[in-house]
Amino acid sequence: MTTRSRRPADARADRELEVGARAHYEDPDFYTATYRKRIDDVQFYVAEAIASGGAVLEYGVGNGRVALPVARHGVEVVGVDHSRAMLADLKRRLGEEPPEVRRRVRLREGDMRAVRVRRRFPLVICPFNAALHLYTRGDVERFLARVRAHLAPRGRFVFDVSMPMMKDLARSPERAYRAPRFVYPGEGVVRYEEYFDYDRTRQVLFVSMRFEPVARPERRFTLPLAHRQFFPAEMEALLHYNGLEVERAHGDFQGGPLEDDSDVMVFVTRARRGFA
């Protein structure tokens, strides 16, 4: 019951990664409802933004889950995202904000590996797994080059990614993992199940999210999601060899240590002195 070939040709592999990077963000209402209660990271990034003393560049700004609270606290945000649907929803939400908040947010549609903003920031952030859509070493290198180009002297790059969970990586791609029913915006109550398929060669976890509206089961649909899996030492090495040094690495958004049972990896980094 998987949605991907076990040994895809290069063109098919590129296509499944492209779809896996975009599909989850095409329905802003579902995204907002799903992550409404996720607030620990928002509070963390707001505090980092205030402490930075200047404007913030946010990669993966989405529909403003982090950017709007930052702007409400008086900090300017420049947001970059590749999802036209999410940016359109953020613009709609900005229309409901006071004028002073609207003036603090500027948006750029584009690929975070390539967008040039033509200014430097004391804080660059990439929240909530946006970096897990960097599927190859080349993707990581191009992105981190953009980060360095946008960092002010001694500015910080702060981001978080999920810790690889071995139980998810080991799951059978043929087995459905069911969750309680819930209300999907516009579809009503749905049955929900997930399939996990880990590509060990590319270190990409493919998740197929299956939804079946209870009232109209013929409207069932699937959303694919593809997340690159970065292990802690691997991420530290990628940062080091791309000109960034890790100041702190946490296992939660309260500053706790990064440990075996951590769900998230939070990295606070600076540009490495002497890196050409």
TORKOL-4160 file (C-alpha; in steps of 0.2 Angstrom, whole numbers, padded with zeros to 4 digits, m for minus):
276
<pt num="1" X="0000" Y="0000" Z="0000"/>
<pt num="2" X="0015" Y="0012" Z="m0003"/>
<pt num="3" X="0014" Y="0027" Z="m0015"/>
<pt num="4" X="0032" Y="0025" Z="m0020"/>
<pt num="5" X="0043" Y="0013" Z="m0030"/>
<pt num="6" X="0056" Y="0004" Z="m0020"/>
<pt num="7" X="0069" Y="0007" Z="m0033"/>
<pt num="8" X="0064" Y="0022" Z="m0043"/>
<pt num="9" X="0072" Y="0029" Z="m0058"/>
<pt num="10" X="0081" Y="0046" Z="m0056"/>
<pt num="11" X="0067" Y="0056" Z="m0063"/>
<pt num="12" X="0054" Y="0047" Z="m0053"/>
<pt num="13" X="0064" Y="0049" Z="m0037"/>
<pt num="14" X="0065" Y="0068" Z="m0040"/>
<pt num="15" X="0047" Y="0069" Z="m0043"/>
<pt num="16" X="0042" Y="0059" Z="m0027"/>
<pt num="17" X="0053" Y="0071" Z="m0017"/>
<pt num="18" X="0046" Y="0086" Z="m0025"/>
<pt num="19" X="0028" Y="0080" Z="m0022"/>
<pt num="20" X="0033" Y="0075" Z="m0004"/>
<pt num="21" X="0040" Y="0092" Z="m0001"/>
<pt num="22" X="0024" Y="0102" Z="m0007"/>
<pt num="23" X="0008" Y="0092" Z="m0004"/>
<pt num="24" X="0008" Y="0094" Z="0015"/>
<pt num="25" X="0007" Y="0113" Z="0013"/>
<pt num="26" X="m0006" Y="0115" Z="m0001"/>
<pt num="27" X="m0021" Y="0116" Z="0012"/>
<pt num="28" X="m0017" Y="0130" Z="0024"/>
<pt num="29" X="m0033" Y="0127" Z="0034"/>
<pt num="30" X="m0028" Y="0109" Z="0038"/>
<pt num="31" X="m0011" Y="0114" Z="0042"/>
<pt num="32" X="m0017" Y="0127" Z="0054"/>
<pt num="33" X="m0029" Y="0115" Z="0063"/>
<pt num="34" X="m0016" Y="0101" Z="0064"/>
<pt num="35" X="m0003" Y="0112" Z="0072"/>
<pt num="36" X="m0014" Y="0124" Z="0082"/>
<pt num="37" X="m0008" Y="0117" Z="0099"/>
<pt num="38" X="0011" Y="0117" Z="0094"/>
<pt num="39" X="0017" Y="0133" Z="0104"/>
<pt num="40" X="0033" Y="0128" Z="0113"/>
<pt num="41" X="0043" Y="0132" Z="0097"/>
<pt num="42" X="0034" Y="0148" Z="0094"/>
<pt num="43" X="0038" Y="0154" Z="0111"/>
<pt num="44" X="0056" Y="0149" Z="0109"/>
<pt num="45" X="0058" Y="0158" Z="0092"/>
<pt num="46" X="0049" Y="0174" Z="0098"/>
<pt num="47" X="0062" Y="0175" Z="0113"/>
<pt num="48" X="0076" Y="0172" Z="0101"/>
<pt num="49" X="0069" Y="0186" Z="0089"/>
<pt num="50" X="0067" Y="0199" Z="0103"/>
<pt num="51" X="0085" Y="0195" Z="0110"/>
<pt num="52" X="0092" Y="0197" Z="0092"/>
<pt num="53" X="0089" Y="0215" Z="0093"/>
<pt num="54" X="0085" Y="0217" Z="0074"/>
<pt num="55" X="0075" Y="0210" Z="0060"/>
<pt num="56" X="0073" Y="0191" Z="0057"/>
<pt num="57" X="0074" Y="0181" Z="0041"/>
<pt num="58" X="0063" Y="0166" Z="0042"/>
<pt num="59" X="0065" Y="0151" Z="0030"/>
<pt num="60" X="0049" Y="0141" Z="0028"/>
<pt num="61" X="0038" Y="0155" Z="0034"/>
<pt num="62" X="0022" Y="0146" Z="0029"/>
<pt num="63" X="0006" Y="0154" Z="0034"/>
<pt num="64" X="0014" Y="0163" Z="0048"/>
<pt num="65" X="0013" Y="0151" Z="0063"/>
<pt num="66" X="0030" Y="0159" Z="0070"/>
<pt num="67" X="0031" Y="0175" Z="0060"/>
<pt num="68" X="0015" Y="0183" Z="0066"/>
<pt num="69" X="0019" Y="0181" Z="0084"/>
<pt num="70" X="0036" Y="0188" Z="0081"/>
<pt num="71" X="0029" Y="0203" Z="0072"/>
<pt num="72" X="0016" Y="0206" Z="0086"/>
<pt num="73" X="0031" Y="0207" Z="0098"/>
<pt num="74" X="0038" Y="0222" Z="0088"/>
<pt num="75" X="0051" Y="0213" Z="0077"/>
<pt num="76" X="0052" Y="0214" Z="0058"/>
<pt num="77" X="0051" Y="0198" Z="0049"/>
<pt num="78" X="0056" Y="0194" Z="0031"/>
<pt num="79" X="0048" Y="0177" Z="0026"/>
<pt num="80" X="0053" Y="0165" Z="0012"/>
<pt num="81" X="0043" Y="0150" Z="0007"/>
<pt num="82" X="0040" Y="0140" Z="m0009"/>
<pt num="83" X="0021" Y="0137" Z="m0006"/>
<pt num="84" X="0010" Y="0149" Z="m0015"/>
<pt num="85" X="m0005" Y="0143" Z="m0005"/>
<pt num="86" X="0003" Y="0145" Z="0012"/>
<pt num="87" X="0009" Y="0163" Z="0007"/>
<pt num="88" X="m0008" Y="0168" Z="0001"/>
<pt num="89" X="m0015" Y="0162" Z="0017"/>
<pt num="90" X="m0002" Y="0172" Z="0027"/>
<pt num="91" X="m0007" Y="0188" Z="0017"/>
<pt num="92" X="m0025" Y="0185" Z="0021"/>
<pt num="93" X="m0021" Y="0183" Z="0040"/>
<pt num="94" X="m0010" Y="0199" Z="0039"/>
<pt num="95" X="m0025" Y="0208" Z="0033"/>
<pt num="96" X="m0033" Y="0205" Z="0049"/>
<pt num="97" X="m0018" Y="0212" Z="0059"/>
<pt num="98" X="m0016" Y="0230" Z="0065"/>
<pt num="99" X="m0006" Y="0241" Z="0053"/>
<pt num="100" X="0010" Y="0241" Z="0063"/>
<pt num="101" X="0010" Y="0222" Z="0062"/>
<pt num="102" X="0007" Y="0221" Z="0044"/>
<pt num="103" X="0021" Y="0234" Z="0041"/>
<pt num="104" X="0034" Y="0222" Z="0050"/>
<pt num="105" X="0031" Y="0207" Z="0038"/>
<pt num="106" X="0038" Y="0206" Z="0021"/>
<pt num="107" X="0037" Y="0190" Z="0010"/>
<pt num="108" X="0046" Y="0182" Z="m0004"/>
<pt num="109" X="0040" Y="0166" Z="m0014"/>
<pt num="110" X="0054" Y="0155" Z="m0019"/>
<pt num="111" X="0067" Y="0141" Z="m0015"/>
<pt num="112" X="0076" Y="0143" Z="0001"/>
<pt num="113" X="0092" Y="0136" Z="m0008"/>
<pt num="114" X="0092" Y="0151" Z="m0020"/>
<pt num="115" X="0082" Y="0166" Z="m0014"/>
<pt num="116" X="0093" Y="0182" Z="m0011"/>
<pt num="117" X="0086" Y="0195" Z="0000"/>
<pt num="118" X="0100" Y="0208" Z="m0002"/>
<pt num="119" X="0102" Y="0212" Z="0016"/>
<pt num="120" X="0110" Y="0204" Z="0032"/>
<pt num="121" X="0101" Y="0199" Z="0048"/>
<pt num="122" X="0106" Y="0197" Z="0066"/>
<pt num="123" X="0095" Y="0181" Z="0066"/>
<pt num="124" X="0090" Y="0168" Z="0053"/>
<pt num="125" X="0078" Y="0155" Z="0058"/>
<pt num="126" X="0071" Y="0139" Z="0049"/>
<pt num="127" X="0058" Y="0132" Z="0061"/>
<pt num="128" X="0048" Y="0115" Z="0062"/>
<pt num="129" X="0057" Y="0103" Z="0050"/>
<pt num="130" X="0058" Y="0115" Z="0035"/>
<pt num="131" X="0076" Y="0109" Z="0033"/>
<pt num="132" X="0070" Y="0091" Z="0032"/>
<pt num="133" X="0066" Y="0095" Z="0014"/>
<pt num="134" X="0084" Y="0097" Z="0010"/>
<pt num="135" X="0086" Y="0079" Z="0003"/>
<pt num="136" X="0104" Y="0079" Z="m0003"/>
<pt num="137" X="0121" Y="0086" Z="0002"/>
<pt num="138" X="0120" Y="0098" Z="m0012"/>
<pt num="139" X="0103" Y="0104" Z="m0006"/>
<pt num="140" X="0111" Y="0107" Z="0011"/>
<pt num="141" X="0126" Y="0116" Z="0004"/>
<pt num="142" X="0116" Y="0128" Z="m0006"/>
<pt num="143" X="0105" Y="0132" Z="0008"/>
<pt num="144" X="0118" Y="0135" Z="0021"/>
<pt num="145" X="0128" Y="0146" Z="0008"/>
<pt num="146" X="0112" Y="0157" Z="0007"/>
<pt num="147" X="0111" Y="0157" Z="0026"/>
<pt num="148" X="0129" Y="0163" Z="0028"/>
<pt num="149" X="0126" Y="0176" Z="0015"/>
<pt num="150" X="0111" Y="0183" Z="0025"/>
<pt num="151" X="0119" Y="0183" Z="0042"/>
<pt num="152" X="0125" Y="0199" Z="0050"/>
<pt num="153" X="0143" Y="0198" Z="0058"/>
<pt num="154" X="0141" Y="0187" Z="0073"/>
<pt num="155" X="0123" Y="0184" Z="0069"/>
<pt num="156" X="0114" Y="0167" Z="0073"/>
<pt num="157" X="0106" Y="0154" Z="0063"/>
<pt num="158" X="0094" Y="0144" Z="0073"/>
<pt num="159" X="0083" Y="0130" Z="0067"/>
<pt num="160" X="0075" Y="0114" Z="0073"/>
<pt num="161" X="0072" Y="0097" Z="0065"/>
<pt num="162" X="0065" Y="0081" Z="0072"/>
<pt num="163" X="0076" Y="0068" Z="0079"/>
<pt num="164" X="0076" Y="0052" Z="0069"/>
<pt num="165" X="0064" Y="0039" Z="0077"/>
<pt num="166" X="0070" Y="0022" Z="0074"/>
<pt num="167" X="0053" Y="0014" Z="0077"/>
<pt num="168" X="0046" Y="0024" Z="0063"/>
<pt num="169" X="0061" Y="0020" Z="0051"/>
<pt num="170" X="0059" Y="0002" Z="0055"/>
<pt num="171" X="0040" Y="0001" Z="0051"/>
<pt num="172" X="0033" Y="m0010" Z="0037"/>
<pt num="173" X="0028" Y="0000" Z="0022"/>
<pt num="174" X="0013" Y="m0012" Z="0020"/>
<pt num="175" X="0006" Y="m0009" Z="0037"/>
<pt num="176" X="m0007" Y="0005" Z="0041"/>
<pt num="177" X="m0005" Y="0014" Z="0057"/>
<pt num="178" X="m0022" Y="0021" Z="0062"/>
<pt num="179" X="m0026" Y="0036" Z="0073"/>
<pt num="180" X="m0043" Y="0042" Z="0080"/>
<pt num="181" X="m0055" Y="0050" Z="0069"/>
<pt num="182" X="m0055" Y="0069" Z="0068"/>
<pt num="183" X="m0063" Y="0084" Z="0059"/>
<pt num="184" X="m0054" Y="0088" Z="0043"/>
<pt num="185" X="m0058" Y="0106" Z="0037"/>
<pt num="186" X="m0070" Y="0106" Z="0023"/>
<pt num="187" X="m0072" Y="0087" Z="0024"/>
<pt num="188" X="m0080" Y="0084" Z="0041"/>
<pt num="189" X="m0075" Y="0068" Z="0051"/>
<pt num="190" X="m0062" Y="0057" Z="0043"/>
<pt num="191" X="m0054" Y="0041" Z="0046"/>
<pt num="192" X="m0035" Y="0043" Z="0046"/>
<pt num="193" X="m0021" Y="0031" Z="0044"/>
<pt num="194" X="m0002" Y="0032" Z="0040"/>
<pt num="195" X="0010" Y="0022" Z="0030"/>
<pt num="196" X="0029" Y="0023" Z="0033"/>
<pt num="197" X="0042" Y="0019" Z="0020"/>
<pt num="198" X="0061" Y="0023" Z="0024"/>
<pt num="199" X="0073" Y="0024" Z="0010"/>
<pt num="200" X="0089" Y="0019" Z="0019"/>
<pt num="201" X="0100" Y="0024" Z="0004"/>
<pt num="202" X="0094" Y="0042" Z="0003"/>
<pt num="203" X="0089" Y="0043" Z="0022"/>
<pt num="204" X="0072" Y="0049" Z="0017"/>
<pt num="205" X="0056" Y="0044" Z="0027"/>
<pt num="206" X="0041" Y="0044" Z="0016"/>
<pt num="207" X="0024" Y="0045" Z="0025"/>
<pt num="208" X="0008" Y="0042" Z="0016"/>
<pt num="209" X="m0007" Y="0051" Z="0026"/>
<pt num="210" X="m0023" Y="0043" Z="0021"/>
<pt num="211" X="m0040" Y="0052" Z="0024"/>
<pt num="212" X="m0057" Y="0045" Z="0022"/>
<pt num="213" X="m0072" Y="0056" Z="0025"/>
<pt num="214" X="m0085" Y="0046" Z="0035"/>
<pt num="215" X="m0100" Y="0053" Z="0027"/>
<pt num="216" X="m0092" Y="0052" Z="0009"/>
<pt num="217" X="m0079" Y="0038" Z="0009"/>
<pt num="218" X="m0078" Y="0039" Z="m0010"/>
<pt num="219" X="m0069" Y="0056" Z="m0007"/>
<pt num="220" X="m0054" Y="0047" Z="0001"/>
<pt num="221" X="m0037" Y="0055" Z="m0003"/>
<pt num="222" X="m0019" Y="0054" Z="0002"/>
<pt num="223" X="m0006" Y="0067" Z="0006"/>
<pt num="224" X="0012" Y="0062" Z="0004"/>
<pt num="225" X="0026" Y="0069" Z="0015"/>
<pt num="226" X="0045" Y="0066" Z="0012"/>
<pt num="227" X="0057" Y="0070" Z="0026"/>
<pt num="228" X="0076" Y="0068" Z="0025"/>
<pt num="229" X="0083" Y="0060" Z="0041"/>
<pt num="230" X="0098" Y="0069" Z="0049"/>
<pt num="231" X="0107" Y="0061" Z="0064"/>
<pt num="232" X="0114" Y="0073" Z="0077"/>
<pt num="233" X="0133" Y="0070" Z="0073"/>
<pt num="234" X="0129" Y="0071" Z="0054"/>
<pt num="235" X="0120" Y="0087" Z="0056"/>
<pt num="236" X="0134" Y="0095" Z="0066"/>
<pt num="237" X="0147" Y="0089" Z="0053"/>
<pt num="238" X="0136" Y="0097" Z="0039"/>
<pt num="239" X="0136" Y="0113" Z="0048"/>
<pt num="240" X="0154" Y="0113" Z="0052"/>
<pt num="241" X="0160" Y="0110" Z="0034"/>
<pt num="242" X="0148" Y="0123" Z="0028"/>
<pt num="243" X="0155" Y="0137" Z="0039"/>
<pt num="244" X="0144" Y="0136" Z="0054"/>
<pt num="245" X="0148" Y="0132" Z="0072"/>
<pt num="246" X="0136" Y="0125" Z="0084"/>
<pt num="247" X="0135" Y="0136" Z="0100"/>
<pt num="248" X="0121" Y="0125" Z="0108"/>
<pt num="249" X="0111" Y="0110" Z="0103"/>
<pt num="250" X="0095" Y="0106" Z="0113"/>
<pt num="251" X="0083" Y="0092" Z="0114"/>
<pt num="252" X="0068" Y="0103" Z="0117"/>
<pt num="253" X="0063" Y="0121" Z="0117"/>
<pt num="254" X="0066" Y="0125" Z="0135"/>
<pt num="255" X="0085" Y="0122" Z="0133"/>
<pt num="256" X="0086" Y="0104" Z="0139"/>
<pt num="257" X="0100" Y="0093" Z="0133"/>
<pt num="258" X="0100" Y="0083" Z="0117"/>
<pt num="259" X="0098" Y="0065" Z="0123"/>
<pt num="260" X="0093" Y="0048" Z="0116"/>
<pt num="261" X="0074" Y="0050" Z="0119"/>
<pt num="262" X="0073" Y="0068" Z="0113"/>
<pt num="263" X="0060" Y="0071" Z="0099"/>
<pt num="264" X="0068" Y="0087" Z="0092"/>
<pt num="265" X="0085" Y="0094" Z="0089"/>
<pt num="266" X="0087" Y="0112" Z="0091"/>
<pt num="267" X="0103" Y="0120" Z="0085"/>
<pt num="268" X="0109" Y="0138" Z="0089"/>
<pt num="269" X="0124" Y="0142" Z="0077"/>
<pt num="270" X="0135" Y="0156" Z="0071"/>
<pt num="271" X="0146" Y="0158" Z="0056"/>
<pt num="272" X="0163" Y="0150" Z="0059"/>
<pt num="273" X="0177" Y="0162" Z="0059"/>
<pt num="274" X="0190" Y="0160" Z="0045"/>
<pt num="275" X="0178" Y="0150" Z="0034"/>
<pt num="276" X="0181" Y="0155" Z="0016"/>
